[in-house]
Amino acid sequence: MQYQIEFKIRVDKNLKEELIKKLKLKDKDLISYKVLRESIDARDKSNVLYNYLLEINVTRKINYKGIKELKKIEKLKLKSWHYADRPVIVGLGPAGLFAGLCLARMNARPIIIERGEEVNKRQAKVKEFWENKILDLNSNVVFGEGGAGTFSDGKLQTNLNSPYIRFILEEFVKHGANSDILTSNYPHIGTDVLAKVIPNIRQEIIALGGEIYFNCQFLDYIDEKDELIIKTNLKDFKTKHLILAIGHSAKDTFKMLYQKGIAMEPKNFAVGVRIEHDQEKLNMAQYGDFYKYLPPANYKLAVHLEDRSVFTFCMCPGGYVVPSQNETNSIVTNGMSNNKREGKNANSALLVEVKVSDFYKGNPLDGFDFITDIERKAYNISKDYRAPSNLVREFLDNRVATETRSVKTTYFHDINFCDLGLVLPSFVVKSLREALPLLEHKLKGIAFEDNILIGVETRSSCPLQIKRQNYKSSNPLIYPVGEGSGFAGGITSSALDGIKCVISMMEGNNEN
């Protein structure tokens, strides 16, 4: 007999033994069990629990309060491409990658253009910047195969609810990710594994008839009413279906689209710093004495001040703070973790809400100018890519630290202690000072005096939104998706947006 059950055990207990004991079974009665979902409940530090959703196969009927009805997983069903043209996708981040994969399986033979390089060449360019400060403007942490998420923690959790999320996770596993992402409540791949998975998906797209052009930048398009001519630095392409998966940082592309009359509007976003702290202290704060049984701890925190919110984002357990700019004479930080999250430090973006009223002067691109100004100020403090930084104690006391203490930075280009008010807008500094003591009440140690605040984190989301209806922009042949559309953020939500766009294409039109 098969059951789905909710089951809790202490993290230091054996799952199989506890199943047999609590379900009052004999060894022979438990034929098999499979973990469908796993999470950690650490609210009681004296009794930290694993919460499981299990599928069990037993020889006899059982009576247990956590039994649930067996649910059938809805599979993604793709129709054959019934249009005469080949779709063109701009960008090979998660949205473009999964749109391309679906289209390839639909026999659409998609054409994908990417301004950056394939992963292995991109990794070499990123290493060159991190080690020698030589920046490639088109192949870096932001641009290239896999998008900005390739150099991150590879986090896959999302608040969205869709049966296609399972498809995304299964495809990652099929192409080389660890199978634990199918069961974890906070799945992550890790940048080291993700860099191997993405080329495998690319190879499937090519094997199914797709074409991928690297070092190929989308420069312009000509609208011939029922067809677009896509202009790039390599060659021209024709299509009636252009999917824009351009990410959050392609300012030049957004500018071109705006000049071509594509409707867009500014939206709220967030800026701030990376906060770096000791991972073991975090583990103890989250799990108490049980931390030695558990993987590196993470967190997600937020406080709502009088006029705006402050929150953590893209938290990287056992990770590194990395330079992430795609422009010279600027500084941008981000976080990155490998699959095992084995680093000594944890880090997270600590962000302050930026409202449209803070930057908007009448042009939807104004948010990019706001961001660029901060990134240039960050660089001009030292003019050598050292990131403007301070320690929490000195920052809260409105002083400047002179050296690190117990926490040592992982930032590749080193840090430069300074007044963060010289870089960040005053409302951001004020909000961070108000928020840190409040966050400390939520998680002991987040505002520990030796923790390092590293500036600047400015690329958590796109500062504008391309208007769309049924995935179509104001030009009905152009479909904006992913982070660049302003409707998604993160690997899973962007991949999901790309998939749903393809489905909308097939369901919303009947021509050809």
N, C-alpha and C positions, 0 to 999 in steps of 0.2 A: 504494500500500500504506500502511496506517495502523499506527503504532506508538505505544506510550507508553514514554517513556524518562526515566531519571534522568540529569541533565546538570549539570555544574559548570563555571562560568567565573569568571575574575577579574572583580571588579565594574567595572573600567575597560575591559573588552572588550565588543565588539558581539555580541549573541546570535546573530543570523543568520549573521554571518561565521564565528563559532566553530562553529556547527552544520555548516556546509558543510565547514569545514576538518577537524573531528574525525570526522565521519561519512564523510569521503572522498567527498563529493558534488560534482557540478557545479551551477551556479546553477539550471539547468533541472530538476534532479532534485528539488529541494525545492519542492513545490507550495505547502505552507502549514505553519504551526506555530501552536500555541496553548499558552499558559502555563496549566497546571492548578494549580500550586502553586509558590510562591516563598518562599525563606527565605535568611537571611544567615549564613554561617559565618565568624566573626571570631576563631576561636581562634588563628590564626597572623596576627599583625598585619602581617606582611610579605607576606601573600598572602591577602587577604580575598576570599571567594568568594560568588557567588550559587549556591544549590542550587535547581535547577528540577526539577519534574515536568512534562514536555511531552507533548503529543499532536502527532505530526508526520504529514504526508501526503507520501509520496515516490513517485517513479516506479519505483523498483526495490528489491529486497531489500537490507537492510543488515545488517551484523554488528557489534553494539556491546554491550559488557558491561552497559550500563545499561538494556537493553530489558526492559519489563515487559508483562504481559498486559493487554490493554485491558479496563477495568472498566466495566460498565454502572451508571449512577447510578440508585439506587432512588428512585422518585418517591413523594411522599405521596399516598395515595389516600383520599378522604373519602367516606363514605356519606351518604345523605340522612337528615336528622333524622326519626326515626320516633316521636317522642313528641308528645303532644297539647299540652303546655305550651311556653311560650317560656322558654329559660334566662335567668337573670339573672346578670350578672357585676359584682362590686364591685371597682372599680379599673381604670384604663386605663394601667397600666404595661406592660412587655413581656409579662408572663404574660397579663393581661387582654386586651391588644391582639391577640395571636396566637390566643388562645382564641376571641375574638370574630370574628376574620377567618375562622377555620376554620368556626365555627358559621354565619356568614353565608353561606359558600359551600355549606353543607349545607342551606340553606333553613330554618334554625332561627329566623331573625329575632331574634337575641339582643338583650336589653336590657342596656345597660352604664351603670352609675352611677359617677360620679367626683366626689369632694368638691372637687377643685380646678377650675381653668378650662382651656379649650382653650389650645393652645400660645401663640398670639400674645398673648392677654390675660395669660397666665401670665408670659410674658417681660417684659411691662410691669410686673407686680407685683414680679418678681425685680429688675429694674433699679431700681425705686423703693426696694427694701430696700438694694441694694448702694450706691446713690448717696446716699440720704437716711435710711437706717436705719428706714424705715417698713415693718413686717412684716405681711403678710397671713397669718393662721394657717392658712388652707385652700388658698391658692394661692401656692406658694413653690418653692424648690429641691427639696423633698421631695414635695409633693402637687401633682397636676395631670396633664394629658395627657402621656403618655410616662413618667411616674414619675420617680424620682430620676435615672435614667440620661440623661434629656434634657439635664441640665446636668452633663455629665461629658466624658470623652474619646470616648464612644461605642465603647468597646472591645468586640469581638465574639469574642475567642478564648475557648475553653473546653477543659477537659480531658476533657469528655464525648465519647463516640463514638456518634453516631446518624445515620442517613441523613436525618433530618429537619432536621439543622443546615444542610445544603445548601439545603433549602427556605426556611429562615429568611433565609439570605444572599440567595437569589435574590429573595425578596419585598422585601427592603430595596432591592435594585437596581431591581426593577420599579417601585418607588414613589419612586425618585429618588436613591438612594445611588450612589456611584461604583462602577464594576464591578470595581475592583481588590480589593474585599473578597472576591471569589470566589477569588482566587489567593494573597493574602497569607497567610503563616503567622501573622501577628499583625494581623488585620484590624481596622480602626477606621473609624467614620463621621465623627466630629467633631460637637461639639454644634451648630455652625452648620448643618450639613447635616441632622443628625437632626431638628432642629426643623422642617424642611421635609418630611421623609419621613413622619413620624408622622401629620400631618393627612391626607396622601394615603391612608394605610391606613384612617384613620377614614372618609374619604369613600367608600371602597369598601364598608365595612361598612354604611353608611347606604344606599348605592345598592342593596344587596342585601336591604334590608328591616330592617336593624338599627336600633335607637334608642339614642341616647347622650344622657345627661342630665349636664350639668356643674353645678357648685355644688350637687351632690346628695349629701348625706352619709348613709351607712348608720348608722342609729341603734339599730335593734332588729329583732327578728323574732318572729313568733308561729308556733309549731309546731302545726299542725293535723293531725299524724300523717302524712298522705300529701301535705301541701302546706304551703309556708311563705308567710306574709305578711310581706313585706319593708317595714319602716317607714323612711322617709327624711324629711328636712325639706321635701321637695317633694310627694311623693305615695306611695301604697302600691303595691306590686307583688306578684303571686302567681306562684309557681313551684314546681316539684318538683326543680329543678336549680339550686342556688345555687353559683356559683364565686367563691371568695374570693381575690382577687388584690390584697391590701391593702398590700403592701410591708412594709418592716421598721420603720416609724416610727409606725404608727397605734396608739399606746398606748391611746387611748380605745376603739378598736374591739376590741382584744385583751381589754381589761378587761370589756367587755360580753359577749364570747363566753365568757370564763371564768365569769362570773356566770350565764350561761345553761347552763353545764354542758359546754361543748365541751372535750374532753380535750386537754391540752397539757402540755409538760414543758420545764424549762430546758435550755439547751445552752451549750456553750463558744462564746465569740465573741472579739473582740479590740478593744483600744483603744490609742491612742498619739497620735502627732503627724503632721503633714505635714513632710517634709524638702524644702527648696527649694534648688536649686543651679543652676549655670551649664550650659546645654545644650551649648554648644560644647566645654567641657571634657569633658563626658560623651561627646560624639561622638568626640573624640580618644582618650579612654580605651578606648572600645569598638572603634574601627575603625582607630586609628593614622592614618597619612597618607592612607588611603583614604576618610576621613570625608567629603571634599568630593564624592565620587561617590554618596553614600548619603543616605537620608532621616534625620531626627533619630533618634538611638539611643534605645532603651528598655532596661529591665532588669527582672528578677524575682529577688529575693534572699531567702535565709532562712538562719538559724542556729538550732541547737538547743542551748539552754543546759541546765544541770543539771536544772531543774525545769519549764521551759516554752520555747516557741518565740518567736522574733522574726522578722518577715518584712515585706517590702514588698508593697504592694497598690495596685491602681488607679493605676499609674504613668502620668503625663501628660507626654509629651515636648512641649517648646515650649508649655507650658501655664500655667495660673494657679491660685493657691490662692483658693478662693472661700468666702464665708460660706454656710452650708447649714442653718441652724436653722429649725425650724418652731414654736418656742416663744419667747416674749419672755424677756428676762433670762437668756439662755443663749448659749453659743458652740459652734458646730459647724463644722468645716472639711471641705472636700472639694477634689478637683482637677478641672480642666476644661481641655480643649484643643479648638481648632477643627480642621477637617479638615486644613489645611496644617501645623499644629503649628509655626507661625512665630514663637512667642514666644521671648524670650531665655532664659528659665528653664525647667528641668524641675522636676517635683515628684512626690512619691509619698507615700502613707501609709506610715508606719513603725510597725508595730503589734506589740503584745505580747499573747500568748495570755492570755485570761481564762478560768479554769476555773469550773465550776459551784460548786465548793467555796469560791471567792473571794467569792461574793455570795448564794448560795441560803440562805434562811431558812425555807423551807417553802411559799412561794407561787411558781408558775412565772413570775409577773410581776416577781419581785425583780430580774431583770437590768435591767429598765427603770429601776427606782429607782437602781441602781448607776450607770447611764449618766447619768441626770438629775442626780445629785449632782455628777458630774465637770463636766458642761456648765454647771451653775449656779456652781460654784467658778470656772470659767474666766471667766465674766462678772463675778463679784464682785471679781476682781482690779482691774479698771479701771472697771466699771459703765458702759462706753460702747461696747461691742462691739469694742474693740481686742483682738486675740487674744494670749493669754499666749505668750511666745516666748523663745528664747535662741539663741545661736550655738553651733555644735558644740564649739569649743575651750573656751569658758567652761562649757558643760554638762558636758563630760568632766572639767574641773578643779573642778567643784562651785562655780563662781562665776556671776555674772550679767553679761552683756554690757550695755553702755550705748548702743551704736549699731551699725548694720550696717557692714560693710566692703565687700568687692568684690561680694558678692551683695546685690542690692536686692530687697525683697519685692514681689510682685505682689498681695498680699492687699488687697482693696478697702477694708477698714475699718482698715487699718494694724495695727501690732503693738505690744505692750507687753512690754518685757523684764522678766522676773521669774524667780523660782525655780520651775521646773515642778513641783517637789515639793509646792508649795502647791495644786496642781490635780490632778495625777495620783496614783494610789495608789503607795505606796513601792515595791511590787514591780515596777510598770511602769517607774519611773525607774531602779531598779537594773538591770533587764533591758536597758533601752536603753543604759545606760552600758557594760554588759558586751558588748553586741552590736555597737556601732558600730565598735570596732577590728577585730572579726572580719569584719564586712562589708567593711571597707576592704581586707582581704586578698583578698576575692572581686572587688571592683570598686574600682580606684584612684580616689579622689576623692569617694567617697560620704561619707566622714567628713572632708572638707576643712574646715579650721577656720572658714572664713567661711560655710559652709552654715547655713541658718536652720531651726530646729526650731519649728514653729508649732502650737500646741494649739487645740482638741483634735479628734482624729479618733476618733469614737465610733460611727459608723453604717455600718461596713463590712458588718455582717450582723445578722440578728435574734437577740436573746438567748434566744429560745424557739422551740419547734417544736410546731406543732399535730399531734397524732397522727393518722395516716391509714392506711388500708389500701385498696388499689385506688383510691386518690385520694379515698376517702370518709373524712370525719371521724367522730367518735363519733356524730354525727347523719348518717345515710346520705343525706340530701338536700343536705348541705353538702360542697363539694369545695375544700379549701384548696390553693392553688398558688403558685408563685413564691417570692420572698424572704420573704413573710409566712408561708408554710407552714414555713419553716426547712429546706426541701429544695432550694433553689436560691439562687444568688447571682450577680448580673451579668445583662446583657441577654440573651445567648444562652441561658444555662441556664434563665432564667426563662421566656423565650418557648417554649423546648422543653418545659418543665413544663406550660405552658398547653395546648400542642398535644397532648401525651400524655394529659392529663386528658380532653380532648374525645374522643380515641380510646377511652380506657378507659370513658367514659360509654356509648359506642355499643356496645362489645363486651361490657360486663359486665351489661347488663340487656336484657330482652325485653318488658317490660310496655308497654301502650298500643300 
